[in-house]
Amino acid sequence: MRSLKTLALLAPLLVLGGALGVPAPPAGAQAARLNVLYLVSDDLNNRMSCYGDPIVRTPHLERLARRAVRFDRAYCQFPLCNPSRASFLTGLRPDHTRVYENRTQFRENVPNAVSLPQTFRRAGYFVARVGKLYHYGVPLQIGTSGLDDPPSWEKVVNPKGRDRADEAKIFSLRPGQFGGTLSWLAADGEDAEQTDGIGAEEAIRLLEEPRDRPFFLAVGFYRPHTPYVAPKKYFRKYPPEALTLPELSDADRRREPAPAYGSSLPEQDQMTDERRKEALQAYHASTSFMDAQVGRVLQALDRLGLREKTLVVFHSDHGYHLGEHGLWQKMSLFENSARVPLLIADPRRRGGRTCARTVELVDLHRTVADLCGLPAPEGADGESLAPLVSDPKRTWEHPAYTQVSRAGTRFGARGPFQGHSVRNEHWRYTEWDRGARGTQLYHMQHDPLERRNLAADPAYAEQLDEMRRLLHQSFRTEPGSR
């Protein structure tokens, strides 16, 4: 009988297909199989030291970045939890899943879709989930499976910590409501009592289990999603008086075009500067708390001798506003909401490199499968980023596309409409309701904060036409798709 130590050493080298009715690959393929540790944070923007932020400390993700490719221009396809997660976990764009809100489970519309974890289950991997991967409401559905997808996983763990029990202590701009508006708590107790602390411990337990096949372990962290709950020691890292608020442009003050600012909420607009800094403190504290839990999982990977046998992917579901353009949270098509952190650490390749090419979360299904020697399902959208993991500076001609919905009545439209945006390495172009309710063009190299809309400037008519062509070649135009 094999010892547990022997089984642990053999885990990434062997594939057992019988449990899923999938034949084991030949011996040569077995030896090449990498494990996958797939880490997702909720509502996380790029305000982190691993992305060069001078304020927000994420030392564990910094260490991961030193052995990874850091993608500096990675973008979600829809800046809302459910549409984004349905997209990157299937490798299908939102117009293919037809998921545009937080209520629809993607299989209602695409019942035969093959998800990213399913691709690995079919290849004989042990596939498990801890925490939030598919959407469910935070915080009220913490501890449940929400809109999870049972075919995706062999094992699931739904952690639930004292952050749920402490909800009566949480400050909220809308008393009694925590998920959809700004809310926070400097919590008593230790990391291990919080949902993300429990999730990290459960992930470590799964890493420690001996098994005779490679694993795909997905770990979804809840923070820094509202309510921004973290132990008090993380709040002390960010005294409000040391924080600064973003400046607004003239367009931000006028809120033109209006749909671009349609994610604003009245209670957020009425905050004082003092309250805004408290919100910043809480968000940054939650980010550092999340980083610490990621660090625990990565340290376990090292301790167990799995680092050189495991592909590690880290990203967020979408970006997040912290007062930029006068907005908070998500659901805009500005850079703050559309851009996400993305780190890919392949143990076979040199780390500590950055990639400036525009990439998309919808690329991840093809990418992770490709890096592990597996085929992506036929019909998957996106491009494999494996060539960029090998050579981050190689030529890459693929722009990034993001879309968002708006309620029409608020903007004088008869019904709901969408905004669509395309981003390449130099420009961002956005249309609202196919351009009928506004257009935006920003030179992202000269104007990274998107302060000057060049869409109406005749000097940029040629660039406007080129970006419009890029936008229209991706997004479909038949009724119901826009």
ABEGO torsion letter per residue (X at the ends): XBBAAAAAAAAAABBBAAAAGBBBBBAAAAAABBBBBBBBBBGBBABBAAAGBAABBBAAAAAAAAABBBBABBBBABBBAAAAAAAAAAGBBAAAAGBABAABBAAAABAABBBAAAAAAAAGBBBBBBEBABBBBOAAABGBAEABBAAABABBBBBBBAAAAAAAABBBABBGBAAABBBBBBBBEBAAABAAAAAAAAAAAAAABBBABBBBBBBBBAOABOBBBBBAAAAAABBAAABBBBBBBAAAAAGOBAAAAAABBAAAAABBAAAAAAAAAAAAAAAAAAAAAAAAAAAAAAAAGAAAABBBBBBBABBBBBGBGGBBEBGBABAAAABBBBBBBBAABBBGBBBABBBBAAAAAAAAAAAAGBBBBBGBBEBBAAAAAABAABBBABBBBBBBBBBAAAAGBABBBBBBBBBBAABBBBBBGGGAAEBBBBBAAABAAGABBAAABAAAAAAAAAAAAAAAAABBABBGAX
